Amino acid sequence: MISVDCVIVMLTRKCAIEKISNWHPRLFLELHVVSCVAVMRLHSTSPAVFEVTCENIASDWLGEDTQFMLEVSWSEETERNAERLRATIQTKPIVEMAASALAFVLTPHIVNLGQLDVMNYGDRADYRSLDMQSVLEISGTETPSELARRHREKVSQALENPFGLDAYVVVCAFSSSGHHIRFSYHRWKEEANA
């Protein structure tokens, strides 16, 4: 009798966090890059590994899969800057910028939202795609148990955008027990928001 072990192979995407500036040349992302390293290095070494769960995401790279691993590496120079940033800026804005950096990794490679433009405060989302009829809302936490609740809140918030646009939501949880990202797409329904 031959025994066959079941092997589950999960898709993996690898990147250096410093590359996001090349992928989004219109945006100034140096603070986001350094913030991301400032948060990741507290919980892991380079490369940091994230389990990414996707909901309603149509992606040629993903195919039928709904999960993949994201390995994010960084340079020694960025790590030195991250140490200085921690001495300069409070934790909450660093975590939010770190989550934004990871969202900028997911776009354009998983879902290409094209050119992104920052939205005004109060518009219920962080960025608006200039190429698609959608907004992008991003959030981060260092408390993994908050991930599901935060994701629900951010979905509701993003769908309240004043433009009636569909929403992509990225919520990142940074933790020494494992990093997680929920990346989802939600259609705006006029009757639900009336």
C-alpha positions as CSV (number, residue, x, y, z in Angstrom):
1,M,0.0,0.0,0.0
2,I,1.3,3.5,-0.9
3,S,0.7,6.4,1.4
4,V,0.3,9.8,-0.1
5,D,0.5,12.8,2.1
6,C,-1.7,15.7,1.3
7,V,0.3,18.9,0.6
8,I,-1.4,22.2,0.6
9,V,0.5,24.8,-1.4
10,M,-0.5,28.4,-0.8
11,L,0.2,31.2,-3.2
12,T,3.0,33.5,-2.1
13,R,3.8,37.0,-3.2
14,K,7.2,38.4,-2.2
15,C,8.2,42.1,-2.3
16,A,10.5,44.6,-0.8
17,I,8.4,47.3,0.9
18,E,10.6,50.0,-0.7
19,K,9.2,49.1,-4.1
20,I,5.8,50.7,-3.5
21,S,7.1,54.1,-4.4
22,N,7.8,52.7,-7.9
23,W,4.3,51.2,-8.2
24,H,2.6,54.4,-7.1
25,P,4.9,57.2,-8.5
26,R,2.4,60.0,-8.0
27,L,2.2,59.4,-4.2
28,F,4.8,60.3,-1.6
29,L,5.1,57.0,0.3
30,E,8.5,57.2,2.1
31,L,6.8,57.8,5.5
32,H,4.5,54.8,4.8
33,V,7.4,52.6,3.9
34,V,9.3,53.5,7.1
35,S,6.2,53.2,9.2
36,C,5.5,49.8,7.8
37,V,9.0,48.6,8.8
38,A,8.7,50.3,12.2
39,V,5.6,48.2,12.9
40,M,6.8,44.9,11.3
41,R,10.1,44.9,13.0
42,L,8.5,45.0,16.4
43,H,6.8,41.7,15.7
44,S,9.1,39.8,13.3
45,T,12.3,39.9,11.3
46,S,12.7,40.5,7.6
47,P,10.8,39.2,5.7
48,A,7.6,39.6,7.6
49,V,5.0,37.1,6.6
50,F,1.3,38.0,6.3
51,E,-1.6,35.7,5.8
52,V,-3.9,37.5,3.4
53,T,-7.6,36.6,3.1
54,C,-9.5,38.0,0.2
55,E,-13.3,38.4,-0.1
56,N,-15.1,39.1,-3.4
57,I,-11.7,39.9,-5.0
58,A,-11.5,39.1,-8.8
59,S,-7.8,38.7,-9.6
60,D,-6.0,37.0,-12.4
61,W,-3.1,36.2,-10.0
62,L,-5.4,34.7,-7.4
63,G,-7.6,32.8,-9.7
64,E,-10.0,30.8,-7.6
65,D,-7.9,31.2,-4.4
66,T,-9.1,33.4,-1.5
67,Q,-5.9,33.3,0.5
68,F,-2.2,33.8,0.0
69,M,1.0,34.5,1.9
70,L,2.6,37.9,1.5
71,E,6.3,38.1,2.4
72,V,7.5,41.7,2.9
73,S,11.2,42.4,3.2
74,W,13.1,45.6,3.9
75,S,16.6,47.1,3.8
76,E,18.9,48.0,6.7
77,E,18.7,51.6,5.8
78,T,14.9,51.6,6.1
79,E,15.2,49.8,9.4
80,R,17.5,52.5,10.7
81,N,15.0,55.1,9.6
82,A,12.2,53.1,11.3
83,E,14.0,53.3,14.6
84,R,14.2,57.1,14.3
85,L,10.5,57.3,13.3
86,R,9.4,55.5,16.4
87,A,11.1,58.3,18.4
88,T,9.3,61.0,16.4
89,I,5.7,59.9,15.8
90,Q,3.1,58.3,18.0
91,T,2.1,54.7,17.5
92,K,-1.4,55.1,16.1
93,P,-0.5,57.1,13.0
94,I,2.5,54.8,12.4
95,V,0.3,51.8,12.4
96,E,-2.2,53.4,10.0
97,M,0.6,54.4,7.6
98,A,2.0,50.9,7.8
99,A,-1.4,49.4,6.8
100,S,-1.5,51.9,3.9
101,A,1.9,50.7,2.7
102,L,0.6,47.1,2.7
103,A,-2.5,48.2,0.8
104,F,-0.2,49.8,-1.8
105,V,1.5,46.4,-2.1
106,L,-1.8,44.7,-2.8
107,T,-2.7,47.3,-5.4
108,P,-1.7,47.2,-8.3
109,H,-0.6,43.5,-8.1
110,I,-3.7,41.8,-6.8
111,V,-6.4,44.3,-7.9
112,N,-5.2,47.2,-10.1
113,L,-7.1,50.2,-8.9
114,G,-4.9,52.4,-11.2
115,Q,-4.1,56.0,-10.1
116,L,-5.2,56.7,-6.5
117,D,-6.1,60.1,-5.2
118,V,-6.4,61.0,-1.5
119,M,-9.9,61.8,-0.4
120,N,-11.0,64.7,1.8
121,Y,-11.4,64.2,5.5
122,G,-15.0,63.2,6.1
123,D,-15.4,61.4,2.7
124,R,-15.6,58.1,4.5
125,A,-12.6,56.5,2.7
126,D,-8.9,57.1,2.3
127,Y,-8.4,57.0,-1.5
128,R,-10.4,57.2,-4.6
129,S,-9.4,55.4,-7.8
130,L,-9.2,57.8,-10.7
131,D,-9.4,54.8,-13.1
132,M,-12.3,52.7,-11.5
133,Q,-15.5,53.6,-9.9
134,S,-14.3,52.7,-6.4
135,V,-12.8,53.9,-3.1
136,L,-10.1,52.4,-0.9
137,E,-10.4,52.4,2.8
138,I,-7.5,51.2,4.9
139,S,-7.0,50.5,8.6
140,G,-4.4,48.9,10.9
141,T,-4.2,47.5,14.4
142,E,-1.7,45.8,16.7
143,T,-4.5,43.9,18.4
144,P,-5.4,40.8,16.3
145,S,-8.7,40.2,18.0
146,E,-9.9,43.5,16.6
147,L,-9.4,42.4,13.0
148,A,-13.0,41.2,12.2
149,R,-14.7,44.0,14.0
150,R,-12.5,46.7,12.5
151,H,-13.1,45.2,9.0
152,R,-16.9,45.3,9.5
153,E,-16.7,48.9,10.7
154,K,-14.5,50.0,7.8
155,V,-16.7,48.3,5.2
156,S,-19.7,50.2,6.6
157,Q,-17.8,53.4,6.6
158,A,-16.4,53.1,3.1
159,L,-19.9,52.3,1.7
160,E,-21.1,55.6,3.1
161,N,-18.8,57.5,0.7
162,P,-20.6,60.5,-0.7
163,F,-19.9,59.5,-4.3
164,G,-21.9,56.2,-4.3
165,L,-18.8,54.3,-5.3
166,D,-17.9,50.6,-4.7
167,A,-15.4,50.0,-1.9
168,Y,-12.2,48.1,-1.5
169,V,-11.2,47.6,2.2
170,V,-7.8,46.6,3.5
171,V,-7.4,45.9,7.3
172,C,-4.1,44.8,8.6
173,A,-3.4,43.2,12.0
174,F,0.3,43.2,13.1
175,S,1.2,40.7,15.9
176,S,4.1,38.6,17.1
177,S,1.7,35.6,16.9
178,G,1.2,36.3,13.2
179,H,0.4,39.1,10.8
180,H,-3.0,39.1,9.0
181,I,-4.6,41.2,6.2
182,R,-8.3,41.1,5.2
183,F,-8.8,42.5,1.7
184,S,-12.3,42.8,0.4
185,Y,-14.5,44.3,-2.3
186,H,-18.1,45.6,-1.7
187,R,-20.6,47.0,-4.1
188,W,-22.3,50.2,-3.2
189,K,-26.1,49.8,-3.2
190,E,-28.1,53.0,-3.6
191,E,-31.2,51.6,-1.9
192,A,-29.1,50.5,1.2
193,N,-27.6,54.0,1.5
194,A,-30.8,56.0,0.9
